[in-house]
Amino acid sequence: MKKILALILAMVMLVACFASCGNAADNTASNDDAAKDSDLAYIQDKGTLIVGITDFEPMDYKEDGSDEWTGFDAELARLVGKELGVTVEFQEINWKMKETELSSKTIDCIWNGLTWDEERAENMSLTDYYMLNRQVLVVATKNADKYTSVESLAGANVAAESGSAGESVITESLTSSNYIEKDAQIDVLTELIMGTVDAGVIDYVMANYLINKEGSSFAGLTIVENALTTQDEYYSIAFRKGSDVTAKVNAILKDLKADGTVDTLAKKYGLTDAIVK
């Protein structure tokens, strides 16, 4: 009888051991799967946050003679990267291909004055708003009295960055004008200075900064107020759909706003009134 009881006890213990080991293996597998699905873990494991940008002063740009990206977004991205424990690298992209670049992991985020909209929110993970913006019509100062309304732009060559909010304004509201597609917003301003386009639709944040910047080569341009009927827009940062980095970055930005860091950066780049509190 004692031998039988001992055998039964041994079998019970063996079954319990198998169950315990099985649970441990399942938990380990679950943890591995969770880590595998974590965008944050992916970025932290490789030690870099690759930020997709275009030349967009004052958000992301290079000073003359420098190879280093600077600007409001660039500086803020480095501060966030420090909190994430990673090095921030900037990669210039074709704005029209930004979603593809992000999903294919060529870049880890789009941080370049990206306008929040519902379509983008469905395809990417967007942070809380951090800056106010709107689309404006820009023309050569000598033509400020000529192009004052949507009607006055009939037949005019109007440029915008491909894939931008400015492009949407032209294709939806300026249907009687000729849309000229450009790779970057800075190219729109350059074309205006050269006289190869009649008008451009770009972000107010960029237009206002560059036209009024001391010693600016774009001082001969003017924002035509009230020429377009547009709504306020908000900048957001885009991560991959379902990314767990978004919530982490939201928390970091909240802290950087609370301690005054964001306001200090905004003042440096003349963007104080545009910051979303």
N, C-alpha and C positions, 0 to 999 in steps of 0.2 A: 504493500500500500504506500509506504514511504517513497519507494522508487517511482511509483505512478504519479504521486503528488509532485515530486521533484521534476518529473518529466513535463507535467502539465504546466507547472510554474515557469519552467525554462521556455516552453513554447509561447506562453503569454508574454514573457519578457522579450522574446525574439520578435513577435508580432509588433509589440509596442516600439521596439527599436526601429523596425522597418518603417513604421508609420511616422516616427519622429524624423528619421533620416529623409523620408520622402517629403515631409513638410518642409524641412530645412532646404532640400534641393529645390522644391517649388518656390520657396521664398527667395532663394538665391537667384533662380531663373527670373522671377518677377522683378527683382531689384536690377538685374542685368538688363532686362527689357526696358525698365523705366529709364535707366541711364542711357540706353541706346536711343530712346525716343526723346530725350531731353536735349533741346537745342542749346540750353545754357551749358550743360555738361560738355557738349560737342565743342563749343567755343572755348570754354575754359581748358579743356584737355589739349587743344591745339595751341592755346596761349595767345591767340590773336582775334581781334574783332575787325573784320574787313568791311569797311564802310564804303558803299557805292555813292559817288558824287559826280557833279558836273562843275564847271567853272562858274560859280554863282556868288559874286561879291554882293553883300558882305557875309554870306553864309559859309561858303567854301571857296577859297581862291589862293593864289600865290602872289606874293609881293614881287615887284620887278627885281630880277636877279636872284631870286630864291627858288629852291626846289621843294620847299616845305609848304604844305597846305596850312592855311590859317583861316580865320573867320569865326563868326559866332558859333556856327554848328561844329566846325572843326575843333575849336577849343573845348566846347561842351562835351563833344564825343570823347575827347582824351580824358576829361575828368570822370566821365562815366566808366570808361575803360579801366581807369585806375581802381575804381570801386569794385569792378568785376574781377580785378586781378589779372587783366590781360593787356596786351599791347594793341593799340589802335593803328591800323593801316588803312590808307585811303586809296581807293581805286576809281579812276575816272571811267565812267560808263556812258553808253549811248542811252539817253533818257527813255527813248522809245522801247528799249529792251530791258528796262529795269526789273520788271516782274520775272522775266526769264532768268536774268542774272541771279536774282535772289533765290528762286526755287531750285536752281541748279547748283547752288552753294558756291558760285563764283564769288559772291559777296555774302555777308551775313546780315546786312541791313541797308536800308536806303535812308540817309540822313542828310538831306540837301534841300530844305524848304519844300518838302513834299506836302501837297494839298490833300487834306482828308476828304474822301468822298465815299459813298456807299459801295460803289463797285470795287474800289480798292480795299475797303473793309471786308468784303466778301472773299477776296483772293489773298489778302495778306493780314498779318496781325499788326494793328496800328496802336501806337501809344496814345495817351491823353494828349489833347491839344497843348501846344506850348507857345504858339505865336499867331498873331492876327495878320491877315493879308487880304488883298483884293487885286483884281486884274485891272490894269489901266491902259489907256491908249497913249502911246508916245509918238511924237512927230518932231521934225526939225522945227525949231522955234519960228523960222520964217514962214512955216505952213500952219501955224497954230490957229489962224483965223480961217483957214481953208477947210481943215478937217475937224469939224466940231460936233458931228453927229453921225449916227449910223448911215443916214441918207447921203451925207457928204462923202462917204467912203465908197460909194457905188463905183465899180470899175478900178478902184485904187488897189495897188499891190500892198497887202498887209501881211507882215511876217510874225511868226511865233515859233517857239520851240516845239519840235515834234513830240507828241505825247503829253503836252503840258495843259494846264488849265486855260492858258491863253489860246491854244489851238482850239479848244472846245468853244470858247467865246466866238472865235472867227467862224468856225464851221456851223455853229448853231444860230448866231445872231447877225453876222456880217456876210450873209450868203450872196450878196450882190458884189462883193469885193473879190479880188484874186488872192487866194491864200498862198503864201510863200513859206514853205517848210524849212526850218533851220535846225541844226543839231543842238544848239544851246542858246539860252536867252542872251548871253553876251554877244552872240553873232547877230541877233536882231538889232541891237544898239549900234553895232559896227556898220551894218548895212545902212542904217538910217544916216549915220554920219557920212558915209560914202555917197548917199543919195540914190542907192540902187533899189530901195523900197520906199513907199510913201508913208507908211505907218507901221507900228508894231504893237502887239498886245503882250505885255509881260507883267510880272509881279511888281506891285507897288513897292515892296520892300527893296527890291533891287534897283528899280528905276529911280526912286527918290534918293537912295544912297549915292548912286553913281553920278547922277546929274548934278547933285549939290556938293559932291566931294571936292575939297580944295584941290585945284590944279587938274581937275578931271578933264579927260579928253572928250567927254560926253556933255560938256556944259552947253553945247549948242542945241541940245534937245529939250523938249518940254513935255510935261504930262498934261494932257487935255482933260481937265476935270469935267465930270458929268457927261462926257461924250458917250460913255457906255453905261448901260444899266446892269450892274453886276452886284452879286451878294458878297457879304463878308466871307472870307475863307479862313481856314485854320491849318497851320502846319502840324504835322505829326511825323513820327519816326516809324518806318515799316520794318517788321521782321517777318520771318516765314510764317505761313498760316499755322496756327496752333502753337507757336513758339512760346516757351515758358520764360524767355528772356524779356518779353514785353512787360510783364508785371514787375519784374526785378528792376528794369530801367525806370518804370513809372515811380517806383518807391525811391530810387536814387535821385531822380529829378525833383521829387517832392522835397527831399532833404536839401538839395542844392538851392531850391527856391527859398526855403525856410531860413537858411543861414546867410542869404544875401548874395550868394555866388552868381546866380543867374542875373540878378539886377546889375551887378558889377560888370558882367560881360555885355549885357544889353547897352549899358551906358557907353562902354568902350566903342561899340559899333553903331551908336545912334539909333538903337532899337527899343529904347525904354518904353515908349508908348505902345509898342506892338506886343509886349509880353503878356501872355494870358496868366492872370494871377491864380 
